[in-house]
């Protein structure tokens, strides 16, 4: 139903927000929607990636509160920003060019 109301972009946005709470639950929800034909397997995969990236980002404030070490936190922010940026770019590129749809069709034939 979510896919019908808001389309793939809405599913991706909700997947990112869900990842801030629980990337595992969000991944299960995306897989279930794909299994029931509510979203494509490619959208479910992208949703999983975005949920994982959100989950990684939410750890930075936690690390800061525990360590209070500016050097460590600064290094982690740089590394996590790189990973999150690369992941976000890969999701956008896949959404534009549809590589995952092509791969899924190839696997099913």
C-alpha positions, 0 to 999 in steps of 0.5 A: 500500500505504501508503494501505491500511495507514495511510489518508490521515492516514498518507500525509500524515504520511509526506509531511511527514517526507519533505519534511524530506529531499526535497520533490521526491522526496516529491512524485513519490512522491505523484503516482505513488501517485495515478497507480496509484490507491493514494491519491486525487489530493486526498491526493497534492496535500495530501501535496505541500503538506505536503512543501513546508512541511516543506522550507521549515521545515528551511531555518531552521536552515541560515539560522541557521548561515550568517548568525548574524544574529538580526534576519534569522533572527527575521524569517524565523521569523515569516514562515515560521511564518505561511506554514507555519501558513497552509499547514497550516490550508489542508490541514486545511480541505481535508481536512475539507471536501474542496474538492480532491475536489470540484475534481478531480471537476469537472475530470474531468466 
